[in-house]
Amino acid sequence: MSTDNTYLAVFLGSKTSARMTAWMAVPEAERKKNEQKGMAAWKAWMEKHQAALVGAGGPLGKTKRVSGSGIADIANEMGAFTVVRAESHEAAARMFENHPHFTIFPGEAVEIMPVLPIPQG
């Protein structure tokens, strides 16, 4: 697979952020309505950008960190990912402006980075 113009988008949000605290403080019935609204908006975003989606991605689970010290369970701010194609890094980033991850849900940001080719040789 060519990685030209391919970008990884990582959805970030902290379980201890002020946004998440406010989200969880909303009564459950209202939060469920907001979740439905958010999922509908996310689906609409996916449909709008369907031609650019290389991989829909999805939510990320619990993290294990492997280092010289061994294996440890950790927490980080990565919550989900998707892979898109765009004419440029800037164009890829613009796809995520006003994304429901942070306009409806309590997510904090989406970071977009180019997927670089593996060096040969």
C-alpha positions in Angstrom: 0.0 0.0 0.0 1.3 3.4 -0.9 1.5 5.8 2.0 1.6 8.9 -0.2 -1.0 11.5 1.1 -2.0 9.0 3.9 -2.7 10.4 7.4 -3.3 8.9 10.8 -5.8 10.8 12.9 -5.7 10.0 16.6 -8.6 11.1 18.8 -7.5 12.4 22.2 -9.3 12.9 25.4 -8.6 12.5 29.1 -10.9 10.6 31.5 -10.0 13.2 34.1 -10.4 16.4 32.0 -12.8 19.1 32.9 -14.7 18.3 29.7 -15.2 14.7 30.8 -16.1 15.7 34.3 -18.8 18.1 32.9 -20.0 15.4 30.5 -20.4 12.9 33.4 -22.2 15.5 35.5 -25.1 15.7 33.0 -28.1 13.5 34.0 -27.9 10.1 32.3 -31.0 10.6 30.2 -29.7 13.9 28.8 -26.2 12.3 28.3 -27.8 9.4 26.3 -29.5 12.0 24.0 -26.2 13.7 23.6 -24.5 10.4 22.8 -27.1 9.7 20.1 -26.7 13.2 18.6 -22.9 12.7 18.7 -23.1 9.2 17.0 -25.4 10.6 14.3 -23.0 13.5 13.7 -20.0 11.2 13.6 -21.8 8.9 11.1 -22.6 12.0 9.0 -18.9 13.0 9.1 -17.9 9.5 8.0 -20.3 9.6 5.1 -19.1 13.1 4.1 -15.5 11.9 4.0 -16.1 8.4 2.8 -14.0 8.8 -0.4 -11.0 9.9 1.8 -11.3 7.1 4.3 -8.5 4.5 4.0 -9.6 2.8 7.2 -12.5 3.7 9.4 -10.5 2.9 12.5 -12.3 2.7 15.7 -12.0 2.9 19.5 -8.9 2.0 21.2 -8.8 -0.3 24.3 -6.6 -0.5 27.4 -2.9 0.2 26.8 0.1 -2.0 27.7 3.5 -0.4 27.6 6.5 -2.5 26.8 10.0 -1.2 27.7 13.3 -2.3 29.0 11.6 -2.5 32.4 9.0 -5.0 31.2 5.3 -4.8 30.6 3.0 -2.4 32.4 -0.6 -1.4 32.2 -0.9 2.4 31.6 -3.4 5.0 30.6 -3.0 7.6 27.9 -5.2 10.1 26.1 -5.6 8.1 22.9 -9.2 7.0 22.4 -9.7 6.2 18.8 -8.2 6.4 15.3 -8.9 6.6 11.6 -6.8 6.7 8.5 -7.5 9.2 5.7 -6.1 10.3 2.4 -5.8 14.0 1.5 -3.9 16.2 -0.9 -1.8 17.6 2.0 -1.3 17.5 5.7 -3.2 20.8 6.0 -6.1 19.3 4.0 -6.2 16.2 6.2 -6.3 18.4 9.3 -9.1 20.5 7.9 -11.3 17.4 7.5 -11.4 17.3 11.3 -12.4 20.9 12.0 -15.6 21.0 14.1 -15.6 17.2 14.5 -18.2 15.7 16.8 -15.3 14.2 18.9 -14.9 17.6 20.6 -18.0 19.6 19.5 -20.5 17.1 21.0 -18.5 14.5 22.9 -16.0 15.4 25.6 -13.0 14.7 23.5 -10.3 17.2 23.5 -8.6 17.1 20.1 -7.7 15.1 17.0 -4.0 14.9 16.1 -3.2 14.2 12.4 0.1 12.9 11.2 1.5 11.6 7.9 2.0 7.9 7.5 5.5 7.7 6.2 6.8 4.9 3.9 9.0 2.3 5.5 12.6 2.8 4.3 13.8 0.1 2.0 17.2 -1.4 2.0 
